[in-house]
Amino acid sequence: MSAEEMASGRLVNSGGGPSLLPWDIGHATHLAVMEPETAFWSLVRKDRLADALTGGELLALYRQKRSAFEQEMALLRFGLSPSAVYFNPTDRCNLDCSYCYIPQAMRQGGEQMSAERLHEALSRLQDYFAGTMARVGRLPRVIFHGAEPLLNFKALRQGIEAFDGRFEFGVQTNATLLTEEMLGFFQDHRVSLGLSLDGPTAEITHDARHAREGRVEVHGAVLRTLEKLRGSRRHSVIVTVTRHNVGVLNEMVELLHGLEVPACLLNMTRCTLEGGRQARVPDHEAAPPFLAALERTHALYRETGRKLVVGNFANILLAILAPTARRLMCDLSPCGGGRAFFAVAANGDLFPCSEFIGLSSFAGGNLFEGGVRAALESPAFAKVIGRDVDRFDPCRRCAIRHFCGSPCPAEAHEMHGGMDRLGAFCAFYEEQTRYAFRLIADGKADDFLWNGWDQGEGMATLLDFAGGV
């Protein structure tokens, strides 16, 4: 090969050409060829790989798509500004889930916002978003999160009433305190509702989600609420996958599908604190039942014509098919923490994400003192916003790093001692991505996405609860 040919970029994997890497997706006839920097990809028949890499068609396709892909990735990775807030109106919770990422002392005796303070917080948030979202054409989101936000329902109610029409509101709850009055109020005010349920039976649910004192029938409370929500499109369920329930994920999706839940998240337990790490399922044990549960949702869809979208997997599919359409911003580097959203603790402290609440070194300031802008520019936020998979091993050598993002920075920091470290579920994300490519190769990807995904519709409910447990 001449120096002129190398410099011209006429050939792939040469000095002036793109790096197009073959990647095994576990498919009988196809593999993926990827350019990791831009997340460009193409599916190629295995028996045509040599032709693809030495012929001109693939390179021509890359040149055609490169500019658009570069712009998409630059926007997603470096061009976002916050449009959502995870708002903890109380530190406290009536449950004592073994894997919770909020420190136990906070959940037992932490702060609780007064109605007046919550009103002031929403006013300050409104002022901030007025300067950043005026031209976007949609409302900022406030997701009341936890701990358990319904412990402070009176303040929530007054805040939602006062700012109705100025935010899109969501509530993530364990449902044990949810009354008919509350449910009616949320429905009247178009508040998206997220429920947490970890098992198809009470025994499995209560292995991890149990009351601090006495016995609270967590499982039954969620099921009763889901029965009342049949036919609604403004609710979803988070299933936290742990060693307690990993073996019954098929039964779990069957239950949710039968209750006409439109969407769920099958989230691996967060490993920021020791309780989550104890409940964690190793990657090689988590991937097979997770993928089997996805297959079961597909079979149920084929039988009934009704989808149960597994949002965290749908997000992986979108990272491949339409990166700017994805809504869950954990699977990206830098992640959405401090860029697409931020978190407000009950005392007003601001964090890049709810996952960092309780880790004082990641508090970027206070909503009532320095305000949002100061927090976004703080060193604490910069540590998270600056986490870039292009800069550390092994991620910078990985062909799928921009489909995964090596989440989560809080886990990487607490488990491995720094931001420039691997996330908690590397091999698990790899298997999800390989499965996603197989679906694309077989023409089945649409079956795992909500209807209208390519028209920018359908993921709003899941965005509300992207960070929850």
Helices and strands as residue ranges (DSSP letters): H 3-8, E 21-23, E 30-35, E 40-45, G 46-48, H 49-54, H 57-78, E 84-87, H 104-109, H 115-130, E 141-144, G 149-152, H 153-162, E 168-173, H 180-188, E 192-196, H 202-208, H 218-228, E 235-241, G 246-248, H 249-258, E 263-268, H 274-279, H 283-304, E 309-310, H 311-321, G 323-325, E 341-344, E 349-351, G 354-356, G 360-362, E 365-366, H 372-376, H 379-385, G 389-391, G 395-397, H 401-404, H 409-416, H 426-441, G 445-448, G 453-455, H 460-464
